[in-house]
Amino acid sequence: MLYWALIFLVVSIIAGVFGFTGISAATAGIAKILFFIAIVVFLVFLVLALMGGALVL
C-alpha cells in the first residue's frame, strides 16, 4: 500500500510540474490517504505482534 502511495505522489509531482493542478491535487490527496492507511495498518500489526510476543513469555 505504501508503494501505491509513492506512485500517486510521483504522479502528483509530475502533474504539478506540467501545470495540471486539478489532477495534481487529487493524486496528492489519494497519496496522503494511502500513506495514513499504511501507517494505521503498520501500527495495528505492531501492536498485535507485541501482544502475541508477550503471551508467549
N, C-alpha and C positions, 0 to 999 in steps of 0.2 A: 504494500500500500504506500509505503514511503517512496518507492520507485515511481509510482504514478504521480505522487505529489511533486517530485522533482521534474518529471516530464511536463506537467502543467505549468510549473514555474518557468521552465525554459521556453515553452510556447508563449507564455505571457511576456517574457522579456523580449523575445523576437517580435511579437506583435506590437509591443510598445515602441520598439526601435523603428518599425515601419509605419507607425502612426495610426494603427488600428486600436484606438483607445478603448472602444467598447469590448472588443474581443480580449484585449489585454486585462481589463478589469474583471471580466468574467472568469478567465482562466486563473487569474491570481486568487480570486475568491474560492474557486474549486481547489486550488493547490493548498490554500490555507485550511480549508475544511478537512481535506485528506490528511494533512500533516497533524492536525489536532486529533483526528480519529486514530491515527497511528500511535500517537503518544498515549492516548487512553488505553488502547489495546495493549501496548507495552506495559503500562502500569498495572493493568489487571493481571497480565501473565506474571509480572514480577511479584505481585502480592500472592498469587496462587503458588508460585514456586517457593516463596519464603514460608508460606503456611505449610506446604507439603514437606518441606525440609525440616520444619520444626516438629512435625508429627512423627517423623522417623526417629528423631533423637529421643 
